[in-house]
Amino acid sequence: MDLRDAPDAFYNRTEGYNLAGALFGRCETVAQRFNRTWTHVAADPTDTVQVILQIRGGWTGLYDGRTVEGAPGSIRFVDMARPFDLTTEAFETLNLVFPRALLGDQSLVHVHGLVLAGDSVDGRLIASQLQGLWEVVGRMSPVQASTAVAAAIALLSGILRAHAPDAAEQAPTGAKRLLASARAFIDTRLAEADLTPDAVSLHLGVSRTLLYEAFQPVGGVAAFIQGRRLDRAFDALIAPSGSVPTLTEVAFTHGFRSDAHFSRAFRARFDIQPGRLRQLHTQGATAGLSVVNRPQEVLAWLRAL
């Protein structure tokens, strides 16, 4: 970040709450530039989505090469696993940040830089939800917080379904075929540590540029590979079986060569440590849960823990 005014004019007032694994806060600060690069993303592997209600101040941002802007009342979606370059006036915002997996069926939708006008129907629905939540957030019980977050994310998921249709529908026909072929290949090689974007492009006989363009709507090749590995690892930890695998076994089987990296990435995606999930193996197996096949039920179960 860079300040746009003299340093002695700086102030930042932020109040935030942890609501059942989602972060909700109000921020008021000076004019700034926020430049999140791929280097920053690589150093911060959190897989979260941020929804921002602009209460005061205008802004202009560069998201995946697209220039977008917003005014007070607008709603902005930010994929924190992707870079952006944002320049703002002095502003006040309400921010809801949550693990991408909570979007369920919409978790692969390309939302980065999506802006809803403040006077649009969907913009007003989201603004009302966030403003209402802020009015009572300090008095909520943990159960009420979990319910409120589930309701907010259900609303966001429904609106995204209309405004950002599935990536396969957005892509040209050739890109659809390439994306489908690449996903099928990736699913058969998730245990291989050398499963990289280069390996995928080599197998399919296409350039890295074409591959990256095909995967851009779903957050990139590397992010897709890691997401699939983590989803399969989740299912492995709660699968009904005679013996529960160790975390090291699960990590290694799903392409991770570091327990620490696996644990950090797992927690960022599901907001639960893999060790804790392993302890709940019997409960998850009895319920027949699968984040690959029944993501909505799994997410509801996680929120209720």
Secondary structure, 3 states (H helix, E strand, C coil): CEECCCHHHCCEEEEEEEECCEEEEEEEECCEEEEECHHHHHHCCCCEEEEEEEEECCEEEEECCEEEEECCCCEEEEECCCCEEEEECCEEEEEEEEEHHHHHHHCCCCCCCCEECCCCHHHHHHHHHHHHHHHHHHHCCHHHHHHHHHHHHHHHHHHHHHHCCCHHHHCCHHHHHHHHHHHHHHHHCCCCCCCCHHHHHHHHCCCHHHHHHHHHHHCCHHHHHHHHHHHHHHHHHHCCCCCCCCHHHHHHHCCCCCHHHHHHHHHHHHCCCHHHHHHCHHHHHHCCCCCCCCHHHHHHHHHHC
